[in-house]
Amino acid sequence: MKRCHKCKNIIEAESVFFKDECPHCRFDLHVCLNCVFYDEGKANKCRESQADYVKNRDRANYCDYFRFNNAEAKKSEKEAAEGLWKDLFKKA
C-alpha cells in the first residue's frame, strides 16, 4: 500500500511519474521522502549508491532509481524480523 509522505493518505496509482501529485494534498509524489531508498542514516540520504545527489528531497526530481515506498511491506518485514529475534532468544 502506497502512502503520501506528507498527508499519509493512500495512493492507488500503479506507478508514479515525475509530475504526479497526491490527489489529496497536491504534494509531489516523485520525491525522495516517498522513495524506498531514502535513508536519513546514509551520507547522501540514499541507499542507492549510484543515485545523484538531490538537494530538495521534498520536491519532485528526475531520479531514475525512484521506487515508491510500500509502507505495509516494510512493516511486515520488520514484524517478521522481530519475530525471528524473539524466537532466537526465547526461554525454553
PyMOL Python script that loads the backbone (N, CA, C, O; Angstrom):
from pymol import cmd

cmd.read_pdbstr("""\
ATOM      1  N   MET A   1       0.843  -1.171   0.000  1.00  0.00           N
ATOM      2  CA  MET A   1       0.000   0.000   0.000  1.00  0.00           C
ATOM      3  C   MET A   1       0.890   1.237   0.000  1.00  0.00           C
ATOM      4  O   MET A   1       1.757   1.390   0.861  1.00  0.00           O
ATOM      5  N   LYS A   2       0.676   2.091  -0.944  1.00  0.00           N
ATOM      6  CA  LYS A   2       1.454   3.318  -1.061  1.00  0.00           C
ATOM      7  C   LYS A   2       0.758   4.439  -0.300  1.00  0.00           C
ATOM      8  O   LYS A   2      -0.464   4.579  -0.352  1.00  0.00           O
ATOM      9  N   ARG A   3       1.557   5.236   0.407  1.00  0.00           N
ATOM     10  CA  ARG A   3       1.023   6.361   1.163  1.00  0.00           C
ATOM     11  C   ARG A   3       1.847   7.611   0.869  1.00  0.00           C
ATOM     12  O   ARG A   3       3.070   7.553   0.740  1.00  0.00           O
ATOM     13  N   CYS A   4       1.164   8.717   0.768  1.00  0.00           N
ATOM     14  CA  CYS A   4       1.827  10.010   0.584  1.00  0.00           C
ATOM     15  C   CYS A   4       2.614  10.341   1.853  1.00  0.00           C
ATOM     16  O   CYS A   4       2.104  10.202   2.965  1.00  0.00           O
ATOM     17  N   HIS A   5       3.838  10.773   1.677  1.00  0.00           N
ATOM     18  CA  HIS A   5       4.671  11.105   2.833  1.00  0.00           C
ATOM     19  C   HIS A   5       4.102  12.283   3.627  1.00  0.00           C
ATOM     20  O   HIS A   5       4.220  12.322   4.852  1.00  0.00           O
ATOM     21  N   LYS A   6       3.500  13.219   2.947  1.00  0.00           N
ATOM     22  CA  LYS A   6       3.015  14.435   3.609  1.00  0.00           C
ATOM     23  C   LYS A   6       1.687  14.229   4.343  1.00  0.00           C
ATOM     24  O   LYS A   6       1.586  14.527   5.533  1.00  0.00           O
ATOM     25  N   CYS A   7       0.667  13.719   3.640  1.00  0.00           N
ATOM     26  CA  CYS A   7      -0.668  13.625   4.254  1.00  0.00           C
ATOM     27  C   CYS A   7      -1.013  12.211   4.742  1.00  0.00           C
ATOM     28  O   CYS A   7      -2.018  12.023   5.428  1.00  0.00           O
ATOM     29  N   LYS A   8      -0.194  11.230   4.395  1.00  0.00           N
ATOM     30  CA  LYS A   8      -0.369   9.828   4.828  1.00  0.00           C
ATOM     31  C   LYS A   8      -1.589   9.141   4.219  1.00  0.00           C
ATOM     32  O   LYS A   8      -1.950   8.047   4.652  1.00  0.00           O
ATOM     33  N   ASN A   9      -2.229   9.754   3.231  1.00  0.00           N
ATOM     34  CA  ASN A   9      -3.353   9.115   2.554  1.00  0.00           C
ATOM     35  C   ASN A   9      -2.856   8.069   1.562  1.00  0.00           C
ATOM     36  O   ASN A   9      -1.732   8.151   1.066  1.00  0.00           O
ATOM     37  N   ILE A  10      -3.702   7.094   1.284  1.00  0.00           N
ATOM     38  CA  ILE A  10      -3.357   6.006   0.377  1.00  0.00           C
ATOM     39  C   ILE A  10      -3.320   6.514  -1.066  1.00  0.00           C
ATOM     40  O   ILE A  10      -4.198   7.261  -1.500  1.00  0.00           O
ATOM     41  N   ILE A  11      -2.286   6.094  -1.796  1.00  0.00           N
ATOM     42  CA  ILE A  11      -2.134   6.421  -3.210  1.00  0.00           C
ATOM     43  C   ILE A  11      -2.420   5.141  -3.988  1.00  0.00           C
ATOM     44  O   ILE A  11      -1.742   4.131  -3.798  1.00  0.00           O
ATOM     45  N   GLU A  12      -3.409   5.184  -4.850  1.00  0.00           N
ATOM     46  CA  GLU A  12      -3.826   3.981  -5.552  1.00  0.00           C
ATOM     47  C   GLU A  12      -3.199   3.825  -6.931  1.00  0.00           C
ATOM     48  O   GLU A  12      -3.519   2.867  -7.634  1.00  0.00           O
ATOM     49  N   ALA A  13      -2.331   4.718  -7.336  1.00  0.00           N
ATOM     50  CA  ALA A  13      -1.690   4.638  -8.647  1.00  0.00           C
ATOM     51  C   ALA A  13      -0.723   3.456  -8.692  1.00  0.00           C
ATOM     52  O   ALA A  13      -0.033   3.167  -7.715  1.00  0.00           O
ATOM     53  N   GLU A  14      -0.683   2.779  -9.836  1.00  0.00           N
ATOM     54  CA  GLU A  14       0.245   1.664 -10.008  1.00  0.00           C
ATOM     55  C   GLU A  14       1.686   2.162 -10.075  1.00  0.00           C
ATOM     56  O   GLU A  14       2.575   1.581  -9.452  1.00  0.00           O
ATOM     57  N   SER A  15       1.914   3.224 -10.821  1.00  0.00           N
ATOM     58  CA  SER A  15       3.254   3.788 -10.935  1.00  0.00           C
ATOM     59  C   SER A  15       3.171   5.300 -10.760  1.00  0.00           C
ATOM     60  O   SER A  15       2.130   5.914 -10.993  1.00  0.00           O
ATOM     61  N   VAL A  16       4.279   5.876 -10.350  1.00  0.00           N
ATOM     62  CA  VAL A  16       4.338   7.311 -10.093  1.00  0.00           C
ATOM     63  C   VAL A  16       5.352   7.927 -11.053  1.00  0.00           C
ATOM     64  O   VAL A  16       6.486   7.459 -11.152  1.00  0.00           O
ATOM     65  N   PHE A  17       4.942   8.969 -11.751  1.00  0.00           N
ATOM     66  CA  PHE A  17       5.815   9.660 -12.694  1.00  0.00           C
ATOM     67  C   PHE A  17       6.231  11.007 -12.124  1.00  0.00           C
ATOM     68  O   PHE A  17       5.695  11.454 -11.110  1.00  0.00           O
ATOM     69  N   PHE A  18       7.184  11.647 -12.779  1.00  0.00           N
ATOM     70  CA  PHE A  18       7.797  12.873 -12.276  1.00  0.00           C
ATOM     71  C   PHE A  18       6.808  13.955 -11.855  1.00  0.00           C
ATOM     72  O   PHE A  18       6.980  14.550 -10.791  1.00  0.00           O
ATOM     73  N   LYS A  19       5.802  14.222 -12.636  1.00  0.00           N
ATOM     74  CA  LYS A  19       4.891  15.336 -12.346  1.00  0.00           C
ATOM     75  C   LYS A  19       3.631  14.924 -11.586  1.00  0.00           C
ATOM     76  O   LYS A  19       2.723  15.740 -11.423  1.00  0.00           O
ATOM     77  N   ASP A  20       3.556  13.696 -11.126  1.00  0.00           N
ATOM     78  CA  ASP A  20       2.369  13.246 -10.400  1.00  0.00           C
ATOM     79  C   ASP A  20       2.290  13.901  -9.029  1.00  0.00           C
ATOM     80  O   ASP A  20       3.298  14.113  -8.355  1.00  0.00           O
ATOM     81  N   GLU A  21       1.051  14.215  -8.637  1.00  0.00           N
ATOM     82  CA  GLU A  21       0.796  14.820  -7.334  1.00  0.00           C
ATOM     83  C   GLU A  21      -0.178  13.960  -6.554  1.00  0.00           C
ATOM     84  O   GLU A  21      -0.944  13.190  -7.133  1.00  0.00           O
ATOM     85  N   CYS A  22      -0.146  14.094  -5.244  1.00  0.00           N
ATOM     86  CA  CYS A  22      -1.100  13.402  -4.385  1.00  0.00           C
ATOM     87  C   CYS A  22      -2.492  13.981  -4.662  1.00  0.00           C
ATOM     88  O   CYS A  22      -2.660  15.200  -4.663  1.00  0.00           O
ATOM     89  N   PRO A  23      -3.481  13.131  -4.895  1.00  0.00           N
ATOM     90  CA  PRO A  23      -4.826  13.648  -5.157  1.00  0.00           C
ATOM     91  C   PRO A  23      -5.468  14.306  -3.934  1.00  0.00           C
ATOM     92  O   PRO A  23      -6.465  15.015  -4.067  1.00  0.00           O
ATOM     93  N   HIS A  24      -4.910  14.080  -2.761  1.00  0.00           N
ATOM     94  CA  HIS A  24      -5.487  14.612  -1.529  1.00  0.00           C
ATOM     95  C   HIS A  24      -4.874  15.961  -1.123  1.00  0.00           C
ATOM     96  O   HIS A  24      -5.595  16.906  -0.802  1.00  0.00           O
ATOM     97  N   CYS A  25      -3.522  16.037  -1.141  1.00  0.00           N
ATOM     98  CA  CYS A  25      -2.863  17.256  -0.649  1.00  0.00           C
ATOM     99  C   CYS A  25      -2.091  18.014  -1.732  1.00  0.00           C
ATOM    100  O   CYS A  25      -1.532  19.074  -1.453  1.00  0.00           O
ATOM    101  N   ARG A  26      -2.050  17.500  -2.939  1.00  0.00           N
ATOM    102  CA  ARG A  26      -1.371  18.109  -4.088  1.00  0.00           C
ATOM    103  C   ARG A  26       0.149  18.170  -3.905  1.00  0.00           C
ATOM    104  O   ARG A  26       0.811  18.950  -4.589  1.00  0.00           O
ATOM    105  N   PHE A  27       0.703  17.384  -3.018  1.00  0.00           N
ATOM    106  CA  PHE A  27       2.138  17.298  -2.785  1.00  0.00           C
ATOM    107  C   PHE A  27       2.771  16.447  -3.887  1.00  0.00           C
ATOM    108  O   PHE A  27       2.172  15.461  -4.316  1.00  0.00           O
ATOM    109  N   ASP A  28       3.964  16.806  -4.350  1.00  0.00           N
ATOM    110  CA  ASP A  28       4.664  15.994  -5.346  1.00  0.00           C
ATOM    111  C   ASP A  28       4.871  14.582  -4.809  1.00  0.00           C
ATOM    112  O   ASP A  28       5.200  14.408  -3.636  1.00  0.00           O
ATOM    113  N   LEU A  29       4.680  13.579  -5.652  1.00  0.00           N
ATOM    114  CA  LEU A  29       4.851  12.190  -5.221  1.00  0.00           C
ATOM    115  C   LEU A  29       6.226  11.621  -5.570  1.00  0.00           C
ATOM    116  O   LEU A  29       6.737  10.760  -4.854  1.00  0.00           O
ATOM    117  N   HIS A  30       6.825  12.092  -6.658  1.00  0.00           N
ATOM    118  CA  HIS A  30       8.125  11.575  -7.091  1.00  0.00           C
ATOM    119  C   HIS A  30       9.223  12.327  -6.342  1.00  0.00           C
ATOM    120  O   HIS A  30       9.999  13.069  -6.946  1.00  0.00           O
ATOM    121  N   VAL A  31       9.283  12.131  -5.025  1.00  0.00           N
ATOM    122  CA  VAL A  31      10.241  12.813  -4.157  1.00  0.00           C
ATOM    123  C   VAL A  31      11.006  11.785  -3.339  1.00  0.00           C
ATOM    124  O   VAL A  31      10.535  10.667  -3.131  1.00  0.00           O
ATOM    125  N   CYS A  32      12.169  12.167  -2.886  1.00  0.00           N
ATOM    126  CA  CYS A  32      12.995  11.259  -2.081  1.00  0.00           C
ATOM    127  C   CYS A  32      12.253  10.758  -0.837  1.00  0.00           C
ATOM    128  O   CYS A  32      12.408   9.601  -0.445  1.00  0.00           O
ATOM    129  N   LEU A  33      11.461  11.615  -0.227  1.00  0.00           N
ATOM    130  CA  LEU A  33      10.766  11.245   1.001  1.00  0.00           C
ATOM    131  C   LEU A  33       9.755  10.119   0.782  1.00  0.00           C
ATOM    132  O   LEU A  33       9.346   9.473   1.747  1.00  0.00           O
ATOM    133  N   ASN A  34       9.347   9.873  -0.449  1.00  0.00           N
ATOM    134  CA  ASN A  34       8.434   8.774  -0.773  1.00  0.00           C
ATOM    135  C   ASN A  34       9.162   7.566  -1.352  1.00  0.00           C
ATOM    136  O   ASN A  34       8.519   6.591  -1.740  1.00  0.00           O
ATOM    137  N   CYS A  35      10.474   7.612  -1.416  1.00  0.00           N
ATOM    138  CA  CYS A  35      11.251   6.563  -2.084  1.00  0.00           C
ATOM    139  C   CYS A  35      11.718   5.491  -1.102  1.00  0.00           C
ATOM    140  O   CYS A  35      12.053   5.782   0.047  1.00  0.00           O
ATOM    141  N   VAL A  36      11.733   4.262  -1.574  1.00  0.00           N
ATOM    142  CA  VAL A  36      12.174   3.130  -0.759  1.00  0.00           C
ATOM    143  C   VAL A  36      13.666   3.240  -0.408  1.00  0.00           C
ATOM    144  O   VAL A  36      14.097   2.676   0.598  1.00  0.00           O
ATOM    145  N   PHE A  37      14.452   3.949  -1.212  1.00  0.00           N
ATOM    146  CA  PHE A  37      15.883   4.081  -0.970  1.00  0.00           C
ATOM    147  C   PHE A  37      16.242   5.224  -0.020  1.00  0.00           C
ATOM    148  O   PHE A  37      17.400   5.336   0.382  1.00  0.00           O
ATOM    149  N   TYR A  38      15.292   6.065   0.344  1.00  0.00           N
ATOM    150  CA  TYR A  38      15.564   7.203   1.227  1.00  0.00           C
ATOM    151  C   TYR A  38      15.958   6.691   2.610  1.00  0.00           C
ATOM    152  O   TYR A  38      15.270   5.859   3.200  1.00  0.00           O
ATOM    153  N   ASP A  39      17.083   7.207   3.116  1.00  0.00           N
ATOM    154  CA  ASP A  39      17.587   6.765   4.417  1.00  0.00           C
ATOM    155  C   ASP A  39      18.348   7.910   5.070  1.00  0.00           C
ATOM    156  O   ASP A  39      19.411   8.302   4.587  1.00  0.00           O
ATOM    157  N   GLU A  40      17.823   8.442   6.148  1.00  0.00           N
ATOM    158  CA  GLU A  40      18.458   9.555   6.869  1.00  0.00           C
ATOM    159  C   GLU A  40      19.853   9.189   7.359  1.00  0.00           C
ATOM    160  O   GLU A  40      20.704  10.067   7.508  1.00  0.00           O
ATOM    161  N   GLY A  41      20.097   7.921   7.608  1.00  0.00           N
ATOM    162  CA  GLY A  41      21.377   7.484   8.154  1.00  0.00           C
ATOM    163  C   GLY A  41      22.511   7.433   7.142  1.00  0.00           C
ATOM    164  O   GLY A  41      23.671   7.310   7.535  1.00  0.00           O
ATOM    165  N   LYS A  42      22.216   7.523   5.876  1.00  0.00           N
ATOM    166  CA  LYS A  42      23.253   7.470   4.843  1.00  0.00           C
ATOM    167  C   LYS A  42      23.794   8.874   4.569  1.00  0.00           C
ATOM    168  O   LYS A  42      23.092   9.867   4.762  1.00  0.00           O
ATOM    169  N   ALA A  43      25.043   8.945   4.120  1.00  0.00           N
ATOM    170  CA  ALA A  43      25.686  10.230   3.866  1.00  0.00           C
ATOM    171  C   ALA A  43      24.928  11.040   2.815  1.00  0.00           C
ATOM    172  O   ALA A  43      24.769  12.252   2.964  1.00  0.00           O
ATOM    173  N   ASN A  44      24.470  10.394   1.777  1.00  0.00           N
ATOM    174  CA  ASN A  44      23.734  11.070   0.706  1.00  0.00           C
ATOM    175  C   ASN A  44      22.221  10.965   0.931  1.00  0.00           C
ATOM    176  O   ASN A  44      21.426  11.384   0.090  1.00  0.00           O
ATOM    177  N   LYS A  45      21.844  10.405   2.069  1.00  0.00           N
ATOM    178  CA  LYS A  45      20.448  10.150   2.440  1.00  0.00           C
ATOM    179  C   LYS A  45      19.748   9.241   1.432  1.00  0.00           C
ATOM    180  O   LYS A  45      18.535   9.322   1.232  1.00  0.00           O
ATOM    181  N   CYS A  46      20.543   8.373   0.801  1.00  0.00           N
ATOM    182  CA  CYS A  46      20.008   7.444  -0.192  1.00  0.00           C
ATOM    183  C   CYS A  46      20.808   6.152  -0.136  1.00  0.00           C
ATOM    184  O   CYS A  46      22.039   6.180  -0.143  1.00  0.00           O
ATOM    185  N   ARG A  47      20.105   5.007  -0.080  1.00  0.00           N
ATOM    186  CA  ARG A  47      20.775   3.709  -0.058  1.00  0.00           C
ATOM    187  C   ARG A  47      21.238   3.282  -1.444  1.00  0.00           C
ATOM    188  O   ARG A  47      22.029   2.346  -1.561  1.00  0.00           O
ATOM    189  N   GLU A  48      20.767   3.939  -2.490  1.00  0.00           N
ATOM    190  CA  GLU A  48      21.209   3.625  -3.855  1.00  0.00           C
ATOM    191  C   GLU A  48      22.511   4.384  -4.117  1.00  0.00           C
ATOM    192  O   GLU A  48      22.506   5.609  -4.241  1.00  0.00           O
ATOM    193  N   SER A  49      23.612   3.660  -4.200  1.00  0.00           N
ATOM    194  CA  SER A  49      24.932   4.288  -4.304  1.00  0.00           C
ATOM    195  C   SER A  49      25.160   5.025  -5.629  1.00  0.00           C
ATOM    196  O   SER A  49      26.011   5.912  -5.689  1.00  0.00           O
ATOM    197  N   GLN A  50      24.432   4.685  -6.678  1.00  0.00           N
ATOM    198  CA  GLN A  50      24.648   5.318  -7.976  1.00  0.00           C
ATOM    199  C   GLN A  50      23.743   6.530  -8.210  1.00  0.00           C
ATOM    200  O   GLN A  50      23.883   7.215  -9.224  1.00  0.00           O
ATOM    201  N   ALA A  51      22.844   6.794  -7.311  1.00  0.00           N
ATOM    202  CA  ALA A  51      21.919   7.922  -7.482  1.00  0.00           C
ATOM    203  C   ALA A  51      22.646   9.253  -7.315  1.00  0.00           C
ATOM    204  O   ALA A  51      23.551   9.378  -6.490  1.00  0.00           O
ATOM    205  N   ASP A  52      22.247  10.228  -8.095  1.00  0.00           N
ATOM    206  CA  ASP A  52      22.810  11.568  -7.985  1.00  0.00           C
ATOM    207  C   ASP A  52      22.314  12.241  -6.708  1.00  0.00           C
ATOM    208  O   ASP A  52      21.251  11.904  -6.186  1.00  0.00           O
ATOM    209  N   TYR A  53      23.101  13.199  -6.212  1.00  0.00           N
ATOM    210  CA  TYR A  53      22.705  13.952  -5.030  1.00  0.00           C
ATOM    211  C   TYR A  53      21.483  14.816  -5.350  1.00  0.00           C
ATOM    212  O   TYR A  53      21.423  15.466  -6.394  1.00  0.00           O
ATOM    213  N   VAL A  54      20.521  14.809  -4.443  1.00  0.00           N
ATOM    214  CA  VAL A  54      19.311  15.625  -4.597  1.00  0.00           C
ATOM    215  C   VAL A  54      19.272  16.597  -3.430  1.00  0.00           C
ATOM    216  O   VAL A  54      19.278  16.180  -2.272  1.00  0.00           O
ATOM    217  N   LYS A  55      19.231  17.886  -3.728  1.00  0.00           N
ATOM    218  CA  LYS A  55      19.250  18.914  -2.688  1.00  0.00           C
ATOM    219  C   LYS A  55      17.902  19.013  -1.965  1.00  0.00           C
ATOM    220  O   LYS A  55      17.856  18.961  -0.736  1.00  0.00           O
ATOM    221  N   ASN A  56      16.811  19.154  -2.716  1.00  0.00           N
ATOM    222  CA  ASN A  56      15.474  19.297  -2.126  1.00  0.00           C
ATOM    223  C   ASN A  56      14.757  17.952  -2.150  1.00  0.00           C
ATOM    224  O   ASN A  56      14.185  17.577  -3.173  1.00  0.00           O
ATOM    225  N   ARG A  57      14.780  17.247  -1.075  1.00  0.00           N
ATOM    226  CA  ARG A  57      14.225  15.898  -1.017  1.00  0.00           C
ATOM    227  C   ARG A  57      12.697  15.877  -0.936  1.00  0.00           C
ATOM    228  O   ARG A  57      12.074  14.822  -1.060  1.00  0.00           O
ATOM    229  N   ASP A  58      12.107  17.045  -0.727  1.00  0.00           N
ATOM    230  CA  ASP A  58      10.648  17.118  -0.672  1.00  0.00           C
ATOM    231  C   ASP A  58      10.055  17.705  -1.956  1.00  0.00           C
ATOM    232  O   ASP A  58       8.869  18.034  -1.995  1.00  0.00           O
ATOM    233  N   ARG A  59      10.860  17.836  -2.989  1.00  0.00           N
ATOM    234  CA  ARG A  59      10.415  18.351  -4.283  1.00  0.00           C
ATOM    235  C   ARG A  59      10.590  17.275  -5.354  1.00  0.00           C
ATOM    236  O   ARG A  59      11.451  16.404  -5.232  1.00  0.00           O
ATOM    237  N   ALA A  60       9.783  17.341  -6.384  1.00  0.00           N
ATOM    238  CA  ALA A  60       9.874  16.372  -7.476  1.00  0.00           C
ATOM    239  C   ALA A  60      11.278  16.395  -8.075  1.00  0.00           C
ATOM    240  O   ALA A  60      11.877  17.460  -8.229  1.00  0.00           O
ATOM    241  N   ASN A  61      11.802  15.208  -8.415  1.00  0.00           N
ATOM    242  CA  ASN A  61      13.120  15.115  -9.029  1.00  0.00           C
ATOM    243  C   ASN A  61      13.114  14.060 -10.126  1.00  0.00           C
ATOM    244  O   ASN A  61      12.150  13.309 -10.274  1.00  0.00           O
ATOM    245  N   TYR A  62      14.179  14.013 -10.879  1.00  0.00           N
ATOM    246  CA  TYR A  62      14.267  13.109 -12.026  1.00  0.00           C
ATOM    247  C   TYR A  62      15.051  11.833 -11.729  1.00  0.00           C
ATOM    248  O   TYR A  62      15.555  11.209 -12.663  1.00  0.00           O
ATOM    249  N   CYS A  63      15.168  11.435 -10.509  1.00  0.00           N
ATOM    250  CA  CYS A  63      15.963  10.260 -10.153  1.00  0.00           C
ATOM    251  C   CYS A  63      15.413   9.008 -10.842  1.00  0.00           C
ATOM    252  O   CYS A  63      14.227   8.695 -10.737  1.00  0.00           O
ATOM    253  N   ASP A  64      16.297   8.303 -11.548  1.00  0.00           N
ATOM    254  CA  ASP A  64      15.904   7.085 -12.259  1.00  0.00           C
ATOM    255  C   ASP A  64      15.734   5.892 -11.320  1.00  0.00           C
ATOM    256  O   ASP A  64      15.147   4.880 -11.703  1.00  0.00           O
ATOM    257  N   TYR A  65      16.242   6.004 -10.098  1.00  0.00           N
ATOM    258  CA  TYR A  65      16.179   4.895  -9.150  1.00  0.00           C
ATOM    259  C   TYR A  65      14.949   4.955  -8.242  1.00  0.00           C
ATOM    260  O   TYR A  65      14.768   4.093  -7.382  1.00  0.00           O
ATOM    261  N   PHE A  66      14.121   5.955  -8.431  1.00  0.00           N
ATOM    262  CA  PHE A  66      12.945   6.137  -7.571  1.00  0.00           C
ATOM    263  C   PHE A  66      12.036   4.908  -7.615  1.00  0.00           C
ATOM    264  O   PHE A  66      11.654   4.439  -8.687  1.00  0.00           O
ATOM    265  N   ARG A  67      11.700   4.403  -6.436  1.00  0.00           N
ATOM    266  CA  ARG A  67      10.718   3.331  -6.259  1.00  0.00           C
ATOM    267  C   ARG A  67       9.837   3.753  -5.090  1.00  0.00           C
ATOM    268  O   ARG A  67      10.333   4.018  -3.994  1.00  0.00           O
ATOM    269  N   PHE A  68       8.541   3.815  -5.325  1.00  0.00           N
ATOM    270  CA  PHE A  68       7.639   4.287  -4.272  1.00  0.00           C
ATOM    271  C   PHE A  68       7.721   3.363  -3.060  1.00  0.00           C
ATOM    272  O   PHE A  68       7.665   2.140  -3.195  1.00  0.00           O
ATOM    273  N   ASN A  69       7.850   3.950  -1.897  1.00  0.00           N
ATOM    274  CA  ASN A  69       7.960   3.203  -0.654  1.00  0.00           C
ATOM    275  C   ASN A  69       6.641   2.526  -0.319  1.00  0.00           C
ATOM    276  O   ASN A  69       5.607   3.186  -0.215  1.00  0.00           O
ATOM    277  N   ASN A  70       6.675   1.237  -0.153  1.00  0.00           N
ATOM    278  CA  ASN A  70       5.496   0.470   0.215  1.00  0.00           C
ATOM    279  C   ASN A  70       5.543   0.252   1.730  1.00  0.00           C
ATOM    280  O   ASN A  70       6.175  -0.691   2.206  1.00  0.00           O
ATOM    281  N   ALA A  71       4.883   1.114   2.470  1.00  0.00           N
ATOM    282  CA  ALA A  71       4.960   1.102   3.930  1.00  0.00           C
ATOM    283  C   ALA A  71       4.476  -0.210   4.536  1.00  0.00           C
ATOM    284  O   ALA A  71       5.036  -0.669   5.532  1.00  0.00           O
ATOM    285  N   GLU A  72       3.463  -0.811   3.962  1.00  0.00           N
ATOM    286  CA  GLU A  72       2.931  -2.060   4.519  1.00  0.00           C
ATOM    287  C   GLU A  72       3.923  -3.204   4.376  1.00  0.00           C
ATOM    288  O   GLU A  72       4.066  -4.009   5.297  1.00  0.00           O
ATOM    289  N   ALA A  73       4.608  -3.294   3.250  1.00  0.00           N
ATOM    290  CA  ALA A  73       5.597  -4.351   3.046  1.00  0.00           C
ATOM    291  C   ALA A  73       6.759  -4.164   4.009  1.00  0.00           C
ATOM    292  O   ALA A  73       7.268  -5.136   4.568  1.00  0.00           O
ATOM    293  N   LYS A  74       7.180  -2.924   4.204  1.00  0.00           N
ATOM    294  CA  LYS A  74       8.275  -2.621   5.114  1.00  0.00           C
ATOM    295  C   LYS A  74       7.893  -3.007   6.538  1.00  0.00           C
ATOM    296  O   LYS A  74       8.707  -3.556   7.281  1.00  0.00           O
ATOM    297  N   LYS A  75       6.649  -2.716   6.913  1.00  0.00           N
ATOM    298  CA  LYS A  75       6.168  -3.031   8.248  1.00  0.00           C
ATOM    299  C   LYS A  75       6.142  -4.545   8.469  1.00  0.00           C
ATOM    300  O   LYS A  75       6.547  -5.011   9.534  1.00  0.00           O
ATOM    301  N   SER A  76       5.679  -5.319   7.492  1.00  0.00           N
ATOM    302  CA  SER A  76       5.599  -6.761   7.649  1.00  0.00           C
ATOM    303  C   SER A  76       6.996  -7.385   7.713  1.00  0.00           C
ATOM    304  O   SER A  76       7.195  -8.369   8.425  1.00  0.00           O
ATOM    305  N   GLU A  77       7.964  -6.827   6.980  1.00  0.00           N
ATOM    306  CA  GLU A  77       9.338  -7.310   7.063  1.00  0.00           C
ATOM    307  C   GLU A  77       9.898  -7.069   8.461  1.00  0.00           C
ATOM    308  O   GLU A  77      10.591  -7.924   9.012  1.00  0.00           O
ATOM    309  N   LYS A  78       9.597  -5.906   9.031  1.00  0.00           N
ATOM    310  CA  LYS A  78      10.075  -5.578  10.371  1.00  0.00           C
ATOM    311  C   LYS A  78       9.448  -6.526  11.401  1.00  0.00           C
ATOM    312  O   LYS A  78      10.134  -7.013  12.300  1.00  0.00           O
ATOM    313  N   GLU A  79       8.160  -6.781  11.266  1.00  0.00           N
ATOM    314  CA  GLU A  79       7.481  -7.695  12.188  1.00  0.00           C
ATOM    315  C   GLU A  79       8.056  -9.109  12.086  1.00  0.00           C
ATOM    316  O   GLU A  79       8.216  -9.784  13.103  1.00  0.00           O
ATOM    317  N   ALA A  80       8.366  -9.559  10.874  1.00  0.00           N
ATOM    318  CA  ALA A  80       8.952 -10.886  10.686  1.00  0.00           C
ATOM    319  C   ALA A  80      10.326 -10.960  11.343  1.00  0.00           C
ATOM    320  O   ALA A  80      10.655 -11.954  11.990  1.00  0.00           O
ATOM    321  N   ALA A  81      11.129  -9.904  11.176  1.00  0.00           N
ATOM    322  CA  ALA A  81      12.462  -9.876  11.779  1.00  0.00           C
ATOM    323  C   ALA A  81      12.372  -9.876  13.303  1.00  0.00           C
ATOM    324  O   ALA A  81      13.135 -10.570  13.974  1.00  0.00           O
ATOM    325  N   GLU A  82      11.435  -9.095  13.847  1.00  0.00           N
ATOM    326  CA  GLU A  82      11.258  -9.075  15.299  1.00  0.00           C
ATOM    327  C   GLU A  82      10.813 -10.438  15.818  1.00  0.00           C
ATOM    328  O   GLU A  82      11.243 -10.866  16.890  1.00  0.00           O
ATOM    329  N   GLY A  83       9.955 -11.122  15.064  1.00  0.00           N
ATOM    330  CA  GLY A  83       9.521 -12.463  15.454  1.00  0.00           C
ATOM    331  C   GLY A  83      10.678 -13.442  15.480  1.00  0.00           C
ATOM    332  O   GLY A  83      10.780 -14.247  16.405  1.00  0.00           O
ATOM    333  N   LEU A  84      11.548 -13.393  14.492  1.00  0.00           N
ATOM    334  CA  LEU A  84      12.725 -14.265  14.467  1.00  0.00           C
ATOM    335  C   LEU A  84      13.656 -13.956  15.630  1.00  0.00           C
ATOM    336  O   LEU A  84      14.218 -14.865  16.242  1.00  0.00           O
ATOM    337  N   TRP A  85      13.816 -12.681  15.929  1.00  0.00           N
ATOM    338  CA  TRP A  85      14.673 -12.270  17.046  1.00  0.00           C
ATOM    339  C   TRP A  85      14.128 -12.816  18.373  1.00  0.00           C
ATOM    340  O   TRP A  85      14.881 -13.330  19.200  1.00  0.00           O
ATOM    341  N   LYS A  86      12.821 -12.697  18.560  1.00  0.00           N
ATOM    342  CA  LYS A  86      12.222 -13.202  19.799  1.00  0.00           C
ATOM    343  C   LYS A  86      12.322 -14.712  19.894  1.00  0.00           C
ATOM    344  O   LYS A  86      12.567 -15.248  20.975  1.00  0.00           O
ATOM    345  N   ASP A  87      12.133 -15.415  18.764  1.00  0.00           N
ATOM    346  CA  ASP A  87      12.263 -16.865  18.757  1.00  0.00           C
ATOM    347  C   ASP A  87      13.676 -17.305  19.086  1.00  0.00           C
ATOM    348  O   ASP A  87      13.870 -18.326  19.745  1.00  0.00           O
ATOM    349  N   LEU A  88      14.656 -16.555  18.639  1.00  0.00           N
ATOM    350  CA  LEU A  88      16.056 -16.881  18.881  1.00  0.00           C
ATOM    351  C   LEU A  88      16.408 -16.802  20.363  1.00  0.00           C
ATOM    352  O   LEU A  88      17.187 -17.614  20.862  1.00  0.00           O
ATOM    353  N   PHE A  89      15.844 -15.842  21.053  1.00  0.00           N
ATOM    354  CA  PHE A  89      16.195 -15.622  22.452  1.00  0.00           C
ATOM    355  C   PHE A  89      15.105 -15.995  23.443  1.00  0.00           C
ATOM    356  O   PHE A  89      15.183 -15.600  24.607  1.00  0.00           O
ATOM    357  N   LYS A  90      14.103 -16.735  23.027  1.00  0.00           N
ATOM    358  CA  LYS A  90      13.065 -17.104  23.981  1.00  0.00           C
ATOM    359  C   LYS A  90      13.586 -18.180  24.931  1.00  0.00           C
ATOM    360  O   LYS A  90      14.444 -18.989  24.579  1.00  0.00           O
ATOM    361  N   LYS A  91      13.052 -18.161  26.118  1.00  0.00           N
ATOM    362  CA  LYS A  91      13.474 -19.123  27.133  1.00  0.00           C
ATOM    363  C   LYS A  91      12.739 -20.426  26.920  1.00  0.00           C
ATOM    364  O   LYS A  91      11.543 -20.447  26.633  1.00  0.00           O
ATOM    365  N   ALA A  92      13.470 -21.504  27.063  1.00  0.00           N
ATOM    366  CA  ALA A  92      12.893 -22.834  26.827  1.00  0.00           C
ATOM    367  C   ALA A  92      12.109 -23.333  28.006  1.00  0.00           C
ATOM    368  O   ALA A  92      11.563 -24.435  27.962  1.00  0.00           O
TER     369      ALA A  92
END
""", "prot")
cmd.dss("prot")
cmd.show_as("cartoon", "prot")
cmd.util.cbc("prot")
cmd.orient("prot")
